[in-house]
């Protein structure tokens, strides 16, 4: 049974990558002997778009899972391993994607709100979200229920 599920769309990531892809693809209209490099870059940008356009966080009876884009990149932990959590405000320069921050690894697609999570073994990480209060409450209810 799913206790919490929320998806945040990375609108800035989507529109900026689409603009770069569109502008970059205009380079194929001319006759250039070096089309391989722009093509490789465009493919990398397109794959990045598919991998990071959204962040979905789900919590069920046993696990907390945060998955990016089409689901190939994810962070999964047992709710029994979570010792504490709380809403935080992150710095703008921490960026989007997956980055090492003072809160541990940050998984984020947009905005400055996140939930910092501390595991029983002392490890920390943070999940970016536009619903920090709801996510923290959902995690807290799992931890307090003894599961």
C-alpha positions as CSV (number, residue, x, y, z in Angstrom):
1,X,0.0,0.0,0.0
2,X,1.4,3.4,-1.0
3,X,1.4,5.9,1.9
4,X,2.7,8.8,-0.1
5,X,3.4,9.6,-3.7
6,X,4.3,12.9,-5.2
7,X,5.9,13.9,-8.6
8,X,7.7,17.2,-9.1
9,X,8.2,18.3,-12.7
10,X,11.5,20.1,-13.5
11,X,10.0,22.7,-15.8
12,X,13.2,24.8,-16.1
13,X,15.2,21.6,-16.9
14,X,12.7,20.6,-19.6
15,X,12.4,24.0,-21.3
16,X,16.1,24.9,-21.1
17,X,17.2,21.5,-22.5
18,X,14.6,21.6,-25.2
19,X,15.7,25.1,-26.2
20,X,19.3,24.0,-26.4
21,X,18.4,20.9,-28.4
22,X,16.3,22.9,-30.8
23,X,19.0,25.6,-31.3
24,X,21.7,22.9,-31.6
25,X,19.7,20.9,-34.2
26,X,19.7,24.0,-36.4
27,X,23.3,23.3,-37.0
28,X,22.3,20.3,-39.1
29,X,20.7,22.5,-41.7
30,X,23.9,23.7,-43.1
31,X,26.6,21.6,-44.8
32,X,29.3,20.9,-42.2
33,X,31.9,18.2,-42.4
34,X,31.9,17.8,-38.6
35,X,28.3,16.8,-37.8
36,X,29.2,14.0,-35.5
37,X,30.2,16.2,-32.5
38,X,26.9,18.2,-32.4
39,X,24.9,15.0,-32.9
40,X,26.7,13.3,-29.9
41,X,26.0,16.4,-27.8
42,X,22.3,16.5,-28.8
43,X,21.9,12.8,-28.0
44,X,23.5,13.4,-24.6
45,X,21.2,16.3,-23.9
46,X,18.2,14.3,-25.0
47,X,19.2,11.4,-22.7
48,X,19.7,13.9,-19.9
49,X,16.2,15.2,-20.4
50,X,14.7,11.8,-20.3
51,X,16.6,10.9,-17.1
52,X,16.0,14.1,-15.1
53,X,12.8,15.8,-16.2
54,X,10.9,14.8,-13.0
55,X,11.4,13.4,-9.5
56,X,8.8,11.0,-8.1
57,X,8.9,10.2,-4.4
58,X,6.9,7.2,-3.1
59,X,6.7,5.8,0.3
60,X,5.1,2.4,1.1
61,X,5.1,0.2,4.2
62,X,8.7,-0.8,3.7
63,X,10.6,1.7,1.5
64,X,11.1,5.3,0.5
65,X,12.0,5.6,-3.2
66,X,13.0,8.7,-5.1
67,X,13.2,8.1,-8.9
68,X,14.2,10.6,-11.6
69,X,12.7,10.8,-15.0
70,X,11.9,7.4,-16.6
71,X,13.1,5.6,-13.4
72,X,16.6,4.5,-14.3
73,X,18.2,6.7,-11.6
74,X,16.8,6.2,-8.1
75,X,17.5,6.3,-4.4
76,X,15.8,3.7,-2.3
77,X,16.0,3.1,1.5
78,X,14.1,1.1,4.0
79,X,11.8,3.2,6.2
80,X,13.1,1.2,9.1
81,X,16.6,2.7,8.5
82,X,15.3,6.3,8.8
83,X,16.2,7.9,12.1
84,X,15.0,11.5,11.5
85,X,13.8,13.9,8.9
86,X,12.8,17.6,8.5
87,X,12.1,20.2,5.9
88,X,15.1,22.4,4.9
89,X,15.8,25.3,2.5
90,X,18.7,24.6,0.2
91,X,21.0,27.1,-1.5
92,X,20.4,27.9,-5.1
93,X,23.9,27.0,-6.0
94,X,23.4,23.4,-5.0
95,X,21.6,23.1,-8.4
96,X,19.5,20.4,-9.9
97,X,20.3,16.7,-10.3
98,X,22.4,14.8,-7.8
99,X,24.9,16.7,-5.8
100,X,26.9,16.4,-2.7
101,X,25.9,19.1,-0.2
102,X,26.3,19.7,3.6
103,X,23.1,17.7,4.0
104,X,24.6,14.7,2.2
105,X,23.6,13.8,-1.4
106,X,20.8,16.0,-2.7
107,X,18.3,14.6,-5.3
108,X,16.6,17.6,-6.8
109,X,14.8,18.8,-10.0
110,X,13.6,22.2,-9.1
111,X,13.2,24.8,-6.4
112,X,14.8,25.4,-3.0
113,X,12.7,23.2,-0.7
114,X,13.8,19.8,0.4
115,X,13.6,17.3,3.2
116,X,16.8,16.3,5.0
117,X,16.9,12.6,6.0
118,X,19.2,11.0,8.5
119,X,19.6,7.3,8.6
120,X,20.2,5.1,11.7
121,X,23.8,4.5,10.6
122,X,24.5,8.3,10.5
123,X,24.4,8.8,6.7
124,X,22.4,11.7,5.4
125,X,20.8,12.7,2.2
126,X,18.1,15.2,1.1
127,X,15.2,15.0,-1.4
128,X,14.1,18.1,-3.2
129,X,10.4,18.6,-3.3
130,X,7.7,21.2,-3.7
131,X,5.8,19.5,-0.8
132,X,8.3,19.6,2.0
133,X,5.7,19.5,4.8
134,X,3.8,16.7,3.3
135,X,6.9,14.6,2.6
136,X,8.3,15.1,6.1
137,X,5.0,14.2,7.6
138,X,4.7,11.1,5.5
139,X,8.3,10.0,6.5
140,X,7.7,10.9,10.1
141,X,4.5,8.8,10.2
142,X,6.4,5.8,8.9
143,X,9.2,6.2,11.4
144,X,6.9,6.7,14.4
145,X,4.7,3.7,13.5
146,X,7.7,1.5,14.2
147,X,8.1,0.3,10.6
